Amino acid sequence: MKALVLKRYGATDSLAFADVPRPTIKPDEILVQVYAAGLNPIDYMIPKGSFKPILKFDLPATMGSDLAGVVVEVGSRVTRFKVGDAVFASLFDLGAGSLAEYAAVPERAAAHKPANLDFVQAASIPMVGLTSWQALKERAQLRPGQKVFVPAGSGGIGTFAIQLAKQLGAIVGTTTSTGNVDLVRSLGADEIVDYKKQEFEKTLRGYDAVLGTVRGDGIEKSMQVVKPGSSIVSLIGPPDAAFAQERGMNFLMKFVFGLLSRKVIRLARKRNAQYSFLFMRPDGRQLGKIGEMLESSRIRPVIDKVFPFANAKEGLAYLEQGRAKGKVVVELVKS
């Protein structure tokens, strides 16, 4: 089968199409014919070597995390799916990739595709949906009436997180450019800061939670908008010692991550806030609950561009420009 593979880290030609063996599934896996694969920023960061200390790949490795497709084979211990089922899933951090004609998916990572979504729409959801769910519901424990700041509201994470936060009953603040104000407002954002005209840290106040999505000094600036007792959940780092502990890393990595996060943790404590770094984990049960929200149209996918499989590398390059409104998806099979 054809797949987009990572040959080596850091090289300009690190990604290439290759013919690789079709996956052989384990008893607790399903084999999925991939109809569409959603792209995420980590998909262009991994080939640069940015996550080498954290994510382990046996090179050459198939790239991609999110997929939607049809089950063509089931393992002997699989009970939730049968051949012919339409599913969606994230393979992030599972040692497999979605930018391929077929993918082996652990049963625990998959969910039935919402009936009202096509495969492209469904493939846009898993990572942003699960990340938002785990950050806002699990980590920040967002409650009705609380205020959450979701910067970069028109991006892949932002467009989903705003909608989920509204479903949780929260008041949502966000940043975006002038041209995307109407988009984020349509998703439910209550307080919108046009970053071309204003600085959010001088405008927003009294927030209970922050979802860190913007690199640079975004997390430090976000400290200025929170109130005591708030939760700051970062998706972009710095990783902390608790994250290293969670992943079973050695003492040296715990020490290094402790140093990396020392400044931001200190700043959070000054605000009587709690900082943590979140690495999304695949979870089919949670994805199923997200699917119910999508199926009832309480949340809708937001897709910027769709690239054919042959142009997957161009799709990654486009995503890296940072201008996408919502998600970028690669389509392998027209449905």
VEXVO-783247 format. One record per residue (C-alpha): residue number from 1; residue in three letters; chain; z negated, x, y negated. Coordinates in steps of 0.001 Angstrom, whole numbers, plus 500000, padded with zeros to 6 digits. Each point is the difference from the previous one (the first is absolute). Layout:
<rs>
+------+------+------+--------+--------+--------+
: voro : nuti : gupa :      z :      x :      y :
+------+------+------+--------+--------+--------+
:  NUM :  Ala :    A :      Z :      X :      Y :
...
+------+------+------+--------+--------+--------+
</rs>
This chain:
<rs>
+------+------+------+--------+--------+--------+
: voro : nuti : gupa :      z :      x :      y :
+------+------+------+--------+--------+--------+
:    1 :  Met :    A : 500000 : 500000 : 500000 :
:    2 :  Lys :    A : 500430 : 501043 : 496377 :
:    3 :  Ala :    A : 496944 : 500871 : 497901 :
:    4 :  Leu :    A : 499181 : 501660 : 496684 :
:    5 :  Val :    A : 497914 : 503023 : 500951 :
:    6 :  Leu :    A : 497932 : 502633 : 498244 :
:    7 :  Lys :    A : 501152 : 503421 : 501233 :
:    8 :  Arg :    A : 497692 : 502216 : 497930 :
:    9 :  Tyr :    A : 497742 : 499721 : 496996 :
:   10 :  Gly :    A : 500977 : 500840 : 496454 :
:   11 :  Ala :    A : 503714 : 500720 : 500429 :
:   12 :  Thr :    A : 502628 : 498166 : 497965 :
:   13 :  Asp :    A : 501736 : 499019 : 503244 :
:   14 :  Ser :    A : 496784 : 499127 : 501818 :
:   15 :  Leu :    A : 501161 : 496467 : 500840 :
:   16 :  Ala :    A : 503063 : 499332 : 502146 :
:   17 :  Phe :    A : 501412 : 497371 : 502323 :
:   18 :  Ala :    A : 499831 : 500938 : 503669 :
:   19 :  Asp :    A : 500537 : 498502 : 503416 :
:   20 :  Val :    A : 496611 : 499770 : 501702 :
:   21 :  Pro :    A : 498864 : 498408 : 503268 :
:   22 :  Arg :    A : 499122 : 496322 : 499904 :
:   23 :  Pro :    A : 496186 : 499715 : 500165 :
:   24 :  Thr :    A : 498291 : 499402 : 503315 :
:   25 :  Ile :    A : 497180 : 497535 : 499462 :
:   26 :  Lys :    A : 496439 : 500183 : 501285 :
:   27 :  Pro :    A : 498265 : 497031 : 501690 :
:   28 :  Asp :    A : 498482 : 498852 : 496676 :
:   29 :  Glu :    A : 503208 : 500356 : 497947 :
:   30 :  Ile :    A : 503066 : 497945 : 499186 :
:   31 :  Leu :    A : 503496 : 501401 : 499473 :
:   32 :  Val :    A : 501516 : 498611 : 496808 :
:   33 :  Gln :    A : 503627 : 500063 : 498938 :
:   34 :  Val :    A : 499601 : 500825 : 496331 :
:   35 :  Tyr :    A : 501895 : 497641 : 497703 :
:   36 :  Ala :    A : 498491 : 501316 : 496756 :
:   37 :  Ala :    A : 497600 : 502739 : 498876 :
:   38 :  Gly :    A : 497973 : 499870 : 496799 :
:   39 :  Leu :    A : 499694 : 503221 : 498005 :
:   40 :  Asn :    A : 496753 : 501237 : 498433 :
:   41 :  Pro :    A : 499196 : 502973 : 497744 :
:   42 :  Ile :    A : 498348 : 501847 : 502864 :
:   43 :  Asp :    A : 503381 : 500028 : 501769 :
:   44 :  Tyr :    A : 501430 : 502416 : 497438 :
:   45 :  Met :    A : 496735 : 501916 : 499575 :
:   46 :  Ile :    A : 499573 : 500892 : 503687 :
:   47 :  Pro :    A : 503189 : 502137 : 500191 :
:   48 :  Lys :    A : 498738 : 502078 : 497049 :
:   49 :  Gly :    A : 496952 : 500967 : 502051 :
:   50 :  Ser :    A : 497598 : 498112 : 497703 :
:   51 :  Phe :    A : 498061 : 498533 : 502933 :
:   52 :  Lys :    A : 500177 : 502870 : 502502 :
:   53 :  Pro :    A : 496204 : 500497 : 500026 :
:   54 :  Ile :    A : 499469 : 496300 : 500758 :
:   55 :  Leu :    A : 502957 : 498644 : 501975 :
:   56 :  Lys :    A : 501145 : 501819 : 503110 :
:   57 :  Phe :    A : 503619 : 499773 : 501134 :
:   58 :  Asp :    A : 501782 : 501622 : 502903 :
:   59 :  Leu :    A : 503254 : 501077 : 498359 :
:   60 :  Pro :    A : 502678 : 498800 : 500074 :
:   61 :  Ala :    A : 498361 : 496645 : 499248 :
:   62 :  Thr :    A : 501480 : 496596 : 499224 :
:   63 :  Met :    A : 499134 : 498923 : 496462 :
:   64 :  Gly :    A : 498974 : 496613 : 498622 :
:   65 :  Ser :    A : 496957 : 497762 : 500324 :
:   66 :  Asp :    A : 500872 : 496322 : 499572 :
:   67 :  Leu :    A : 502357 : 497909 : 502098 :
:   68 :  Ala :    A : 501128 : 496534 : 500926 :
:   69 :  Gly :    A : 502059 : 499251 : 503081 :
:   70 :  Val :    A : 500258 : 498353 : 503388 :
:   71 :  Val :    A : 498035 : 500817 : 503160 :
:   72 :  Val :    A : 502319 : 501215 : 502776 :
:   73 :  Glu :    A : 497374 : 501207 : 502503 :
:   74 :  Val :    A : 496263 : 499502 : 500516 :
:   75 :  Gly :    A : 497428 : 502195 : 501712 :
:   76 :  Ser :    A : 498103 : 498803 : 503049 :
:   77 :  Arg :    A : 496757 : 499396 : 498054 :
:   78 :  Val :    A : 501573 : 498216 : 497013 :
:   79 :  Thr :    A : 498866 : 496379 : 499621 :
:   80 :  Arg :    A : 500847 : 498954 : 496420 :
:   81 :  Phe :    A : 503762 : 500593 : 500016 :
:   82 :  Lys :    A : 503014 : 499314 : 502194 :
:   83 :  Val :    A : 503626 : 501137 : 500024 :
:   84 :  Gly :    A : 501902 : 498304 : 497175 :
:   85 :  Asp :    A : 497042 : 499696 : 497613 :
:   86 :  Ala :    A : 500642 : 500944 : 496379 :
:   87 :  Val :    A : 497231 : 502343 : 498809 :
:   88 :  Phe :    A : 498969 : 502250 : 497140 :
:   89 :  Ala :    A : 497666 : 502980 : 499999 :
:   90 :  Ser :    A : 498926 : 503257 : 498434 :
:   91 :  Leu :    A : 500160 : 503176 : 502083 :
:   92 :  Phe :    A : 498280 : 502111 : 497361 :
:   93 :  Asp :    A : 497869 : 502793 : 501490 :
:   94 :  Leu :    A : 500892 : 498949 : 503558 :
:   95 :  Gly :    A : 502301 : 502921 : 500763 :
:   96 :  Ala :    A : 503153 : 497875 : 500062 :
:   97 :  Gly :    A : 502641 : 499097 : 497412 :
:   98 :  Ser :    A : 501853 : 496858 : 498927 :
:   99 :  Leu :    A : 503250 : 501485 : 498633 :
:  100 :  Ala :    A : 501673 : 499761 : 503385 :
:  101 :  Glu :    A : 501937 : 497475 : 502028 :
:  102 :  Tyr :    A : 497002 : 499416 : 502289 :
:  103 :  Ala :    A : 496278 : 500602 : 499630 :
:  104 :  Ala :    A : 497030 : 499884 : 502368 :
:  105 :  Val :    A : 497281 : 497929 : 498328 :
:  106 :  Pro :    A : 496400 : 499673 : 501251 :
:  107 :  Glu :    A : 499189 : 496335 : 500566 :
:  108 :  Arg :    A : 496949 : 500349 : 497736 :
:  109 :  Ala :    A : 502215 : 501020 : 497055 :
:  110 :  Ala :    A : 502510 : 497127 : 500160 :
:  111 :  Ala :    A : 500067 : 496392 : 498821 :
:  112 :  His :    A : 502506 : 497178 : 500294 :
:  113 :  Lys :    A : 502469 : 499962 : 497116 :
:  114 :  Pro :    A : 499414 : 497125 : 497567 :
:  115 :  Ala :    A : 502631 : 497395 : 500801 :
:  116 :  Asn :    A : 501020 : 499518 : 496369 :
:  117 :  Leu :    A : 500774 : 503689 : 499431 :
:  118 :  Asp :    A : 503117 : 501851 : 501077 :
:  119 :  Phe :    A : 499650 : 503422 : 501591 :
:  120 :  Val :    A : 500550 : 501886 : 496740 :
:  121 :  Gln :    A : 497279 : 498009 : 498263 :
:  122 :  Ala :    A : 497595 : 500422 : 502920 :
:  123 :  Ala :    A : 500603 : 503757 : 500183 :
:  124 :  Ser :    A : 498951 : 500327 : 496361 :
:  125 :  Ile :    A : 496472 : 498782 : 500703 :
:  126 :  Pro :    A : 497922 : 501946 : 502575 :
:  127 :  Met :    A : 498779 : 503095 : 498138 :
:  128 :  Val :    A : 499558 : 498396 : 496576 :
:  129 :  Gly :    A : 498475 : 496905 : 501572 :
:  130 :  Leu :    A : 497524 : 501825 : 502210 :
:  131 :  Thr :    A : 499124 : 502512 : 497290 :
:  132 :  Ser :    A : 499255 : 497214 : 497524 :
:  133 :  Trp :    A : 498020 : 498033 : 502604 :
:  134 :  Gln :    A : 497871 : 502955 : 501048 :
:  135 :  Ala :    A : 499423 : 501177 : 496438 :
:  136 :  Leu :    A : 499191 : 496660 : 498382 :
:  137 :  Lys :    A : 498391 : 498017 : 502847 :
:  138 :  Glu :    A : 498318 : 502713 : 502087 :
:  139 :  Arg :    A : 499230 : 502843 : 497645 :
:  140 :  Ala :    A : 499527 : 498307 : 496603 :
:  141 :  Gln :    A : 498872 : 496685 : 501569 :
:  142 :  Leu :    A : 501620 : 498158 : 497121 :
:  143 :  Arg :    A : 498487 : 496579 : 499299 :
:  144 :  Pro :    A : 501241 : 496971 : 498050 :
:  145 :  Gly :    A : 499582 : 500437 : 496256 :
:  146 :  Gln :    A : 499819 : 503800 : 500128 :
:  147 :  Lys :    A : 502435 : 502158 : 498056 :
:  148 :  Val :    A : 502255 : 502545 : 501687 :
:  149 :  Phe :    A : 502271 : 502537 : 498322 :
:  150 :  Val :    A : 503276 : 500650 : 501854 :
:  151 :  Pro :    A : 502050 : 502553 : 498027 :
:  152 :  Ala :    A : 503785 : 500248 : 500369 :
:  153 :  Gly :    A : 500248 : 496287 : 500685 :
:  154 :  Ser :    A : 503780 : 499948 : 500488 :
:  155 :  Gly :    A : 499976 : 502616 : 502794 :
:  156 :  Gly :    A : 499892 : 499448 : 503747 :
:  157 :  Ile :    A : 496211 : 499932 : 500291 :
:  158 :  Gly :    A : 499491 : 498317 : 496653 :
:  159 :  Thr :    A : 502235 : 497011 : 500649 :
:  160 :  Phe :    A : 498139 : 499205 : 503217 :
:  161 :  Ala :    A : 496461 : 500908 : 498883 :
:  162 :  Ile :    A : 500205 : 497766 : 496920 :
:  163 :  Gln :    A : 500935 : 497026 : 502167 :
:  164 :  Leu :    A : 497326 : 500689 : 502607 :
:  165 :  Ala :    A : 497322 : 500435 : 497331 :
:  166 :  Lys :    A : 500930 : 496623 : 498541 :
:  167 :  Gln :    A : 499714 : 498442 : 503470 :
:  168 :  Leu :    A : 496498 : 501471 : 500159 :
:  169 :  Gly :    A : 499163 : 498247 : 496743 :
:  170 :  Ala :    A : 499905 : 503125 : 497823 :
:  171 :  Ile :    A : 501030 : 500577 : 496401 :
:  172 :  Val :    A : 502669 : 502702 : 500016 :
:  173 :  Gly :    A : 500825 : 502619 : 497394 :
:  174 :  Thr :    A : 503035 : 502243 : 500292 :
:  175 :  Thr :    A : 502308 : 502392 : 498185 :
:  176 :  Thr :    A : 503766 : 499897 : 499878 :
:  177 :  Ser :    A : 502949 : 500786 : 497751 :
:  178 :  Thr :    A : 501400 : 497546 : 497481 :
:  179 :  Gly :    A : 502814 : 498867 : 502257 :
:  180 :  Asn :    A : 497663 : 499064 : 502872 :
:  181 :  Val :    A : 497401 : 497949 : 498121 :
:  182 :  Asp :    A : 501540 : 496693 : 501099 :
:  183 :  Leu :    A : 500122 : 501156 : 503624 :
:  184 :  Val :    A : 496318 : 500902 : 500255 :
:  185 :  Arg :    A : 499033 : 496857 : 498121 :
:  186 :  Ser :    A : 501963 : 497926 : 502527 :
:  187 :  Leu :    A : 498005 : 501675 : 502784 :
:  188 :  Gly :    A : 496731 : 498882 : 498415 :
:  189 :  Ala :    A : 498850 : 502885 : 497794 :
:  190 :  Asp :    A : 497550 : 498763 : 497342 :
:  191 :  Glu :    A : 499610 : 503035 : 497727 :
:  192 :  Ile :    A : 503190 : 502026 : 499565 :
:  193 :  Val :    A : 500178 : 503302 : 498144 :
:  194 :  Asp :    A : 503451 : 501261 : 499021 :
:  195 :  Tyr :    A : 499440 : 503723 : 500462 :
:  196 :  Lys :    A : 502867 : 500774 : 497623 :
:  197 :  Lys :    A : 498025 : 498369 : 497190 :
:  198 :  Gln :    A : 496317 : 500280 : 500955 :
:  199 :  Glu :    A : 497537 : 502125 : 501961 :
:  200 :  Phe :    A : 498307 : 497873 : 502633 :
:  201 :  Glu :    A : 496719 : 501907 : 499798 :
:  202 :  Lys :    A : 499684 : 498933 : 496363 :
:  203 :  Thr :    A : 500895 : 496382 : 500722 :
:  204 :  Leu :    A : 498369 : 498887 : 503261 :
:  205 :  Arg :    A : 496246 : 499624 : 500617 :
:  206 :  Gly :    A : 497494 : 498630 : 502474 :
:  207 :  Tyr :    A : 501862 : 500498 : 503276 :
:  208 :  Asp :    A : 498283 : 499688 : 503376 :
:  209 :  Ala :    A : 502623 : 501914 : 501982 :
:  210 :  Val :    A : 502878 : 502424 : 499503 :
:  211 :  Leu :    A : 502866 : 500682 : 502390 :
:  212 :  Gly :    A : 501103 : 503584 : 499342 :
:  213 :  Thr :    A : 503796 : 500213 : 500352 :
:  214 :  Val :    A : 501134 : 502335 : 497211 :
:  215 :  Arg :    A : 499974 : 503773 : 500309 :
:  216 :  Gly :    A : 498841 : 502331 : 497255 :
:  217 :  Asp :    A : 496962 : 498960 : 497984 :
:  218 :  Gly :    A : 500286 : 496288 : 500783 :
:  219 :  Ile :    A : 496778 : 499875 : 502040 :
:  220 :  Glu :    A : 497978 : 501765 : 497313 :
:  221 :  Lys :    A : 501343 : 497670 : 497318 :
:  222 :  Ser :    A : 499221 : 497010 : 502222 :
:  223 :  Met :    A : 496327 : 500988 : 499925 :
:  224 :  Gln :    A : 499934 : 498801 : 496399 :
:  225 :  Val :    A : 500843 : 496398 : 500865 :
:  226 :  Val :    A : 497394 : 499375 : 502732 :
:  227 :  Lys :    A : 496526 : 498580 : 499690 :
:  228 :  Pro :    A : 496856 : 501142 : 501873 :
:  229 :  Gly :    A : 500076 : 499253 : 503717 :
:  230 :  Ser :    A : 503781 : 500126 : 500202 :
:  231 :  Ser :    A : 502170 : 501403 : 502787 :
:  232 :  Ile :    A : 502875 : 502453 : 499480 :
:  233 :  Val :    A : 502297 : 500191 : 503019 :
:  234 :  Ser :    A : 502649 : 502710 : 499723 :
:  235 :  Leu :    A : 503199 : 500070 : 502019 :
:  236 :  Ile :    A : 501240 : 503241 : 498457 :
:  237 :  Gly :    A : 496954 : 502224 : 500212 :
:  238 :  Pro :    A : 498159 : 502154 : 499732 :
:  239 :  Pro :    A : 498849 : 499605 : 503622 :
:  240 :  Asp :    A : 496220 : 500128 : 500384 :
:  241 :  Ala :    A : 497621 : 501334 : 502640 :
:  242 :  Ala :    A : 499501 : 496504 : 501417 :
:  243 :  Phe :    A : 503731 : 499828 : 500724 :
:  244 :  Ala :    A : 499864 : 503349 : 501814 :
:  245 :  Gln :    A : 497025 : 498756 : 502006 :
:  246 :  Glu :    A : 501845 : 496785 : 500897 :
:  247 :  Arg :    A : 502956 : 501977 : 501348 :
:  248 :  Gly :    A : 497801 : 502355 : 501998 :
:  249 :  Met :    A : 500961 : 503087 : 498000 :
:  250 :  Asn :    A : 498083 : 503247 : 500266 :
:  251 :  Phe :    A : 497277 : 501206 : 497647 :
:  252 :  Leu :    A : 502432 : 502068 : 497922 :
:  253 :  Met :    A : 502217 : 496995 : 499218 :
:  254 :  Lys :    A : 496947 : 497896 : 499145 :
:  255 :  Phe :    A : 498905 : 502755 : 497620 :
:  256 :  Val :    A : 503457 : 500327 : 498428 :
:  257 :  Phe :    A : 500402 : 496261 : 499481 :
:  258 :  Gly :    A : 496472 : 499860 : 498629 :
:  259 :  Leu :    A : 500983 : 502585 : 497400 :
:  260 :  Leu :    A : 503255 : 498235 : 499180 :
:  261 :  Ser :    A : 498246 : 496693 : 499360 :
:  262 :  Arg :    A : 496885 : 501381 : 498319 :
:  263 :  Lys :    A : 501173 : 499400 : 496423 :
:  264 :  Val :    A : 501196 : 496444 : 500505 :
:  265 :  Ile :    A : 496869 : 499060 : 501970 :
:  266 :  Arg :    A : 497852 : 501434 : 497222 :
:  267 :  Leu :    A : 501893 : 497980 : 497388 :
:  268 :  Ala :    A : 499615 : 496856 : 502103 :
:  269 :  Arg :    A : 496258 : 500520 : 500339 :
:  270 :  Lys :    A : 499695 : 500293 : 496228 :
:  271 :  Arg :    A : 501385 : 496462 : 499857 :
:  272 :  Asn :    A : 497751 : 498919 : 502893 :
:  273 :  Ala :    A : 503188 : 499433 : 501988 :
:  274 :  Gln :    A : 501025 : 500961 : 503518 :
:  275 :  Tyr :    A : 503124 : 502053 : 500741 :
:  276 :  Ser :    A : 501796 : 500114 : 503341 :
:  277 :  Phe :    A : 503366 : 501117 : 501351 :
:  278 :  Leu :    A : 501895 : 497605 : 502262 :
:  279 :  Phe :    A : 502511 : 500820 : 502725 :
:  280 :  Met :    A : 501560 : 496802 : 501320 :
:  281 :  Arg :    A : 499656 : 499336 : 503722 :
:  282 :  Pro :    A : 502428 : 497830 : 501981 :
:  283 :  Asp :    A : 498407 : 496717 : 501038 :
:  284 :  Gly :    A : 502028 : 497192 : 501568 :
:  285 :  Arg :    A : 497224 : 497428 : 499633 :
:  286 :  Gln :    A : 499765 : 500579 : 496258 :
:  287 :  Leu :    A : 503780 : 500023 : 499746 :
:  288 :  Gly :    A : 500016 : 496624 : 501733 :
:  289 :  Lys :    A : 497664 : 498584 : 497342 :
:  290 :  Ile :    A : 502247 : 501449 : 497301 :
:  291 :  Gly :    A : 502929 : 498373 : 501807 :
:  292 :  Glu :    A : 498288 : 496608 : 499692 :
:  293 :  Met :    A : 499793 : 500458 : 496217 :
:  294 :  Leu :    A : 503677 : 500917 : 499909 :
:  295 :  Glu :    A : 500984 : 497076 : 502229 :
:  296 :  Ser :    A : 498201 : 497554 : 497714 :
:  297 :  Ser :    A : 501652 : 501651 : 496955 :
:  298 :  Arg :    A : 496645 : 500891 : 498459 :
:  299 :  Ile :    A : 501370 : 503558 : 499799 :
:  300 :  Arg :    A : 503667 : 500941 : 499714 :
:  301 :  Pro :    A : 501826 : 503264 : 500695 :
:  302 :  Val :    A : 501437 : 501853 : 497018 :
:  303 :  Ile :    A : 503006 : 502144 : 500895 :
:  304 :  Asp :    A : 501902 : 502259 : 497637 :
:  305 :  Lys :    A : 502807 : 501471 : 502104 :
:  306 :  Val :    A : 501290 : 499967 : 503557 :
:  307 :  Phe :    A : 501818 : 503028 : 501427 :
:  308 :  Pro :    A : 502039 : 500133 : 503215 :
:  309 :  Phe :    A : 498616 : 502290 : 502707 :
:  310 :  Ala :    A : 502696 : 502603 : 499330 :
:  311 :  Asn :    A : 498654 : 500296 : 496436 :
:  312 :  Ala :    A : 496297 : 500217 : 500879 :
:  313 :  Lys :    A : 499663 : 503399 : 498318 :
:  314 :  Glu :    A : 501437 : 498533 : 496805 :
:  315 :  Gly :    A : 497433 : 497221 : 500272 :
:  316 :  Leu :    A : 497187 : 502540 : 500151 :
:  317 :  Ala :    A : 501442 : 501865 : 497009 :
:  318 :  Tyr :    A : 500215 : 496752 : 498036 :
:  319 :  Leu :    A : 496396 : 499111 : 500837 :
:  320 :  Glu :    A : 498846 : 503449 : 498903 :
:  321 :  Gln :    A : 501354 : 499351 : 496493 :
:  322 :  Gly :    A : 497082 : 497608 : 499545 :
:  323 :  Arg :    A : 501991 : 497175 : 498424 :
:  324 :  Ala :    A : 500135 : 497492 : 502827 :
:  325 :  Lys :    A : 498832 : 496464 : 499225 :
:  326 :  Gly :    A : 498306 : 499153 : 503269 :
:  327 :  Lys :    A : 501199 : 501444 : 503289 :
:  328 :  Val :    A : 502992 : 501990 : 501248 :
:  329 :  Val :    A : 501210 : 499125 : 503498 :
:  330 :  Val :    A : 502463 : 501510 : 502469 :
:  331 :  Glu :    A : 502014 : 497474 : 502052 :
:  332 :  Leu :    A : 501123 : 501059 : 503474 :
:  333 :  Val :    A : 501218 : 496670 : 501412 :
:  334 :  Lys :    A : 501485 : 497160 : 497948 :
:  335 :  Ser :    A : 498155 : 496811 : 500824 :
+------+------+------+--------+--------+--------+
</rs>
